[in-house]
Amino acid sequence: MRTTLLRSSLGCVLRVFGPAPASSNKAVTQAVAPHLYYSRKTMHYQTEQRGPLNSTDYRLYFKTSEGRYISPFHDIPLIAESEQENDAPAKKAKTDTEVIYNMVVEVPRWSNAKMEIATKEQLNPIKQDVKKGKLRYVANVFPHKGYIWNYGALPQTWEDPNHKDEETSCCGDNDPIDVCDIGTQVCSSGQVIQVKVLGILAMIDEGEMDWKVIAINVEDPDAKNLNNIEDVRKSRPGHLEATVDWFRKYKVPDGKPENSFGFNGQFQDKDFAIKVINLTHEHWRALVQKKTNAEGIVCKNITCCDSPHVCGTDEADGVVQSAPAAGPANPVSKEVDRWHFV
């Protein structure tokens, strides 16, 4: 998979994913090549940069292969089926033995910039998180370097802050559900990949429920051999333990306490994970249909037909065109590479 950067007439950078183009004038949209084991057709997406990288102005907007700007939170289907209606309930694909999900990659493996879907901005672009006016970078807690998986979110899910989890008695963190792709490929921020779910970890972050889905890219060579959380434990000794360690300690260098976990820090199985995902999908449906308190979430979308938040292409175009133009990346402090021992 090759990433190509093109500059558009809007003063922005367009990132397109796919094989190397035959001509520099021909854009290749993001597409995951069909895998014989899964045999499915997937949607194509592009991303368009506004503002310089490593700045508070940086935004990564999403658009379809037809050039329509969309929200990665609301318009990309949860289930990786091009035929699925965007706001339909999650259901198992008829042609495969299991459900395959879309994952929006926010943070590539080994990187430190805390990128996230901007849930409270129009069209929900990816941006770098800011704390007390400063860009956030996760610390390198020895022996880890940055994020140890491709990290992102499942679209069309929402951890409702008004819903209390029965096991932990904690409410949702007001974000899409998080995903760790444990595949071999290092992805790009804004890439939409197809994953199979293996299990889930119940992290509690400052009193909020913050589920972490463990999944693998269906294009990964190991995907056919990893079908549940026990397969990961057997074939990748130490990987799950490192994941718990990372989530437990990653905020400590910032002066925060260690995170805690439900179920005594034990990963729950695939069936449990899918139940949690389905529940967060139902909470998202209530959100975009204005049947629950939005808690500051911007629900503007292009394709959810029964949502009162649907907007037209002209309005969506205006959102992107009003954002600052892309420019050269800003330098990053060497402090980001520092080791932390906790």
ABEGO torsion letter per residue (X at the ends): XBBBBBBBAAGBBBBBBEBBBABAABBBBBBBBBBAAAGBBBBBBBBBBBEBBGBAABBBBBBBAAGBBBBAAAABBABBBAABBAABBBBBBAABABBBBBBBBABBBGBABBBBBBAABBGGBBBBBBBGGBBBBBBBBOABBEBABBBBBBBGBBBBAABBBAAAGBBBAGBBBBBBBABABBBBBGBBBBBBBAEBBBBBBGGBBBBBBBBBBAABAAAAABABAAAAAAABBGAAAAAAAAAAAAAAAAGBBBBBBBGGGBBBBAAAAAAAAAAAAAAAAAAAAGABBAGGBBABBAABAABAABBBAAAAAAAAAABBBBBBBBBBBAAAABBBBX
